[in-house]
Amino acid sequence: AVDPPRTTDAALTMAVNQTFTGRIGHMFSALSEQEKKQGISVGSDIDRYNELHDDAKFGAKERGKNYAELVNSYYNLATDFYEWGWGQSFHFANKLPAETFMASIARHEYYLAARLGVKPTDSILDVGCGIGGPLRNIGRFTEARVTGVTLNEYQVNRGNTLCQMAQLDKCKLVQADFHKLPFEDGSFDHAYSIEACCHSPDRRDVYREVFRMLKPGGCFISYEWCLTDKHDSNNPTHLWSKKRIEEGDGLPDLQLTTTCDSALKDVGFVLLEARDCALDLNPGGEDWFTVLTPSYFNLFRLQFTWIGTFLMNIVLNFMEWCCIAPKGSAKVREMLRQAQLGLVKGGQDGTFTPMYMVLAAQAAVNVSCHFHAAVKTLRQSSAGVDATPTHAATVLVPCLSLARGDRACPVLVACTRHGMKPLSHTMLSAYASQTHTPCPDRQPAAKAEQRSGREAIPRGALRGVAL
């Protein structure tokens, strides 16, 4: 048996690959190796991919039927360009003031793990993992066992190589279609997805499989690529940016945020929270799309200026001519440039978001995962903000339904640390009745409350919750 490389060696290798020179060298060597190992041709693949996005030949429905070919072709072409230019995590993030790009990417991922309340003993599913950048960050951050699935064989091989180099034995990638996951029912404690479900022609098919994978009480959180309610299907500019995003990012058909909400509910999830994180207050920070805008004063963004585009095309065409880069590399770069144009326009107009966050759970969910949502609702109620019983039930009743440490009814919460008056059982029962959520028998708890004169919290219900 060969001893695994020392941590210092693995860290050094990762660091070299993430330098500008290291990434360029890896990209072109990887593209050539990929063609040989998988028997693909970058030139013919990009032509076939462009044909799939030719509306004169294929509409959105036809692209949906061929989604596997569409997505696989796209990532055969784009993966190494992404890793070279973006890093190992293929997603966006708002930047906080004085925050580096890579720090913002990691924070964006850690936030999901924190909202799920991931523990080292948990088994987590990454739905559409790319080459596993978020998977490794979250695995290192939580020490949980994280399994990622992606349709693309090349991404699986590359990702597992990086996991070995990082010596993350509890992290692995599996080649699978996220519409037909190769795992037994209830295999995972929680699941997350980062900008991946948009590749599906029908979100319900993905969400249904995720629901099946979760253990009772499991949670699913996702950043979704969506059109916002500002999108006007009759506006030529909005349609132009939508088409550029779809064409440049391997998408069958972009959907509205409401489609995600409905799809989750349709397959049995309880939707606990949904919001566009791109709209979160960030004074002094940068929007997610700023990194894609042209600038002569930023080395990375220089490539998006007309001079940068001109020089990049010359370099890639020359490298193709010299057989340093595979034939078709310049066409792949142009495909990605079209995505950049559409993403910037969609972001600036507010018609598109890559971070519509949905947090959902099975009917019985973990209190520690969702107590903050309940606190938020209670804060709004105590501050006079309109929080209707129906809305409150959506958040409060499901998120307190698995505190089964005591036989007492768990549909109670007291936020004394925030100086808020606890909701009475009568109010919560009313909420439950409006949403047809059964309220468990709480006679023992009622007697205890009468004796103590205060609402009770089931023992251990708030364990592990940082308020």
Long-range contacts (C-beta under 8 A, 24 or more apart in sequence): 4-164, 4-167, 5-165, 5-167, 7-167, 10-165, 10-166, 10-167, 11-166, 13-165, 14-162, 14-165, 14-166, 18-87, 18-88, 23-83, 23-84, 23-85, 24-84, 26-80, 26-83, 26-84, 27-80, 27-81, 27-83, 27-84, 28-319, 28-324, 28-325, 30-80, 30-158, 31-80, 31-325, 31-326, 31-329, 32-326, 34-76, 34-80, 34-154, 35-326, 37-154, 38-76, 38-153, 38-154, 40-76, 41-326, 41-327, 41-328, 42-76, 42-77, 42-326, 42-327, 42-328, 42-329, 42-332, 43-326, 43-327, 43-328, 43-331, 44-328, 45-73, 45-76, 45-77, 45-328, 46-77, 46-328, 46-331, 46-332, 46-335, 47-328, 47-331, 48-73, 49-73, 49-74, 49-77, 49-250, 49-335, 50-331, 50-335, 53-246, 53-247, 55-243, 60-252, 60-253, 63-201, 63-252, 63-253, 64-201, 64-202, 64-252, 64-253, 65-201, 67-199, 67-200, 67-201, 67-252, 68-151, 68-177, 70-250, 70-252, 71-151, 71-152, 71-199, 71-250, 72-151, 72-152, 73-250, 74-249, 74-250, 75-130, 75-150, 75-151, 75-152, 75-154, 75-155, 75-250, 76-152, 76-154, 77-328, 77-332, 77-335, 78-250, 78-332, 78-335, 78-336, 79-130, 79-131, 79-152, 79-154, 79-155, 79-158, 81-332, 81-333, 81-336, 82-130, 83-131, 83-158, 85-300, 87-133, 88-130, 88-131, 88-132, 88-133, 88-136, 88-162, 89-130, 89-133, 89-134, 89-137, 89-194, 90-130, 90-131, 90-133, 90-195, 91-134, 91-194, 91-195, 91-223, 91-354, 92-195, 92-288, 92-289, 92-291, 92-354, 92-355, 93-288, 93-355, 94-277, 94-278, 94-280, 94-282, 94-285, 94-286, 94-287, 94-288, 94-355, 95-282, 95-285, 95-286, 95-290, 95-291, 96-282, 96-285, 97-283, 97-284, 97-285, 99-285, 101-291, 101-300, 105-133, 106-137, 108-194, 108-223, 108-355, 109-134, 109-137, 109-138, 109-141, 109-194, 110-137, 110-138, 110-141, 112-138, 112-192, 112-194, 112-221, 112-223, 113-138, 113-141, 113-142, 113-192, 115-221, 115-359, 115-369, 115-372, 116-190, 116-192, 116-219, 116-221, 116-369, 117-190, 117-219, 117-366, 117-368, 117-369, 117-464, 117-465, 118-142, 118-144, 118-189, 118-190, 119-144, 119-464, 120-144, 122-189, 122-190, 123-147, 123-187, 123-188, 123-189, 124-188, 124-189, 124-190, 124-191, 124-192, 125-149, 125-183, 125-187, 125-188, 125-190, 125-191, 125-192, 125-210, 125-213, 126-191, 126-192, 126-193, 126-194, 127-178, 127-191, 127-192, 127-193, 127-196, 127-197, 127-206, 127-210, 127-222, 128-178, 128-193, 128-194, 128-195, 128-196, 128-197, 128-199, 129-155, 129-159, 129-173, 129-196, 130-155, 130-159, 130-196, 131-155, 131-158, 131-159, 131-162, 131-173, 132-159, 132-160, 132-162, 132-163, 132-171, 132-173, 134-192, 134-194, 135-159, 135-163, 135-171, 135-173, 136-162, 136-163, 136-166, 136-168, 136-171, 138-192, 139-168, 139-170, 139-171, 140-166, 140-168, 143-170, 144-170, 145-170, 145-171, 146-170, 146-171, 147-171, 147-172, 147-173, 147-174, 147-188, 148-172, 148-173, 148-174, 149-173, 149-174, 149-175, 149-176, 149-178, 149-181, 150-175, 150-176, 151-175, 151-176, 151-177, 151-178, 178-206, 178-209, 178-210, 179-205, 179-206, 179-209, 180-209, 181-209, 181-212, 181-213, 183-213, 185-212, 185-213, 186-212, 186-213, 186-214, 186-215, 186-216, 186-218, 187-213, 187-215, 188-213, 188-214, 188-215, 188-218, 189-214, 189-215, 189-218, 190-214, 190-218, 190-219, 190-220, 190-221, 190-369, 191-218, 191-219, 191-220, 191-221, 192-220, 192-221, 192-222, 193-220, 193-221, 193-222, 193-223, 193-224, 194-222, 194-223, 195-223, 195-224, 195-225, 195-354, 195-355, 197-222, 197-224, 197-260, 198-224, 198-225, 198-226, 198-249, 198-251, 198-254, 198-255, 199-250, 199-251, 199-252, 200-252, 201-252, 201-253, 202-263, 203-255, 203-259, 203-260, 203-263, 203-264, 204-263, 204-266, 204-267, 207-263, 207-264, 207-266, 207-267, 207-269, 207-360, 208-267, 211-267, 211-268, 211-269, 211-362, 214-362, 216-362, 216-364, 217-361, 217-362, 217-364, 217-365, 217-366, 217-402, 218-361, 218-362, 218-365, 219-359, 219-360, 219-361, 219-365, 219-366, 219-369, 219-370, 220-264, 220-269, 220-358, 220-359, 220-360, 220-361, 221-357, 221-358, 221-359, 221-360, 222-260, 222-357, 222-358, 223-277, 223-354, 223-355, 223-356, 223-357, 224-257, 224-260, 224-355, 224-356, 224-357, 224-358, 225-249, 225-251, 225-254, 225-352, 225-353, 225-354, 225-356, 226-254, 226-255, 226-256, 226-257, 226-259, 226-260, 226-352, 226-353, 226-356, 227-254, 227-255, 227-256, 227-257, 227-351, 227-352, 228-256, 228-257, 228-276, 228-350, 228-351, 228-352, 228-353, 228-356, 229-256, 229-257, 229-258, 230-349, 230-350, 230-351, 231-256, 231-351, 231-352, 232-351, 237-345, 237-349, 238-346, 238-349, 238-351, 240-342, 240-345, 241-341, 241-342, 241-343, 241-345, 241-346, 241-349, 241-351, 241-352, 242-342, 242-346, 242-351, 242-352, 243-342, 244-338, 244-339, 244-341, 244-342, 244-343, 244-345, 245-339, 245-342, 245-343, 245-346, 245-352, 246-342, 247-335, 247-338, 247-339, 247-342, 248-335, 248-336, 248-337, 248-338, 248-339, 248-340, 248-341, 248-342, 248-343, 249-339, 254-352, 257-353, 257-356, 260-356, 260-358, 261-358, 264-358, 264-360, 268-362, 268-363, 269-360, 269-361, 269-362, 270-360, 270-361, 270-362, 270-363, 270-365, 270-394, 270-398, 271-358, 271-359, 271-360, 271-394, 272-359, 272-360, 272-361, 272-365, 272-370, 272-373, 272-394, 272-395, 272-398, 272-399, 273-357, 273-358, 273-359, 273-373, 273-395, 274-356, 274-357, 274-358, 274-359, 275-356, 275-357, 276-353, 276-355, 276-356, 276-357, 277-353, 277-355, 277-356, 277-357, 278-347, 278-353, 278-354, 278-355, 279-353, 287-347, 288-347, 288-354, 288-355, 289-343, 289-344, 289-346, 289-347, 289-348, 292-340, 292-343, 292-344, 292-347, 293-344, 304-337, 304-340, 309-337, 361-398, 361-399, 363-398, 363-401, 364-398, 364-401, 364-402, 365-398, 365-399, 365-401, 365-402, 366-402, 367-399, 367-400, 367-402, 367-403, 367-410, 367-461, 367-462, 367-465, 368-462, 368-463, 368-464, 368-465, 369-399, 370-395, 370-398, 370-399, 371-399, 371-413, 371-462, 371-465, 371-467, 372-465, 372-467, 373-399, 374-399, 374-400, 374-413, 375-415, 375-418, 375-467, 378-413, 378-415, 378-418, 378-420, 378-423, 379-418, 379-420, 382-420, 382-421, 389-427, 389-430, 389-431, 389-434, 390-431, 390-434, 390-435, 392-431, 393-431, 393-432, 393-434, 393-435, 393-437, 394-435, 396-423, 396-428, 396-431, 397-428, 397-431, 397-432, 397-435, 397-437, 397-439, 398-437, 400-461, 401-437, 403-458, 403-460, 403-461, 404-458, 405-458, 405-459, 405-460, 405-461, 406-445, 406-458, 406-459, 407-444, 408-442, 408-444, 408-445, 408-448, 408-456, 408-458, 409-439, 409-440, 409-441, 409-442, 409-445, 410-440, 410-458, 410-461, 411-439, 411-440, 411-442, 412-445, 412-455, 412-456, 412-457, 412-458, 413-455, 413-457, 414-454, 414-455, 414-457, 417-467, 418-467, 422-454, 422-455, 423-455, 424-455, 425-449, 425-455
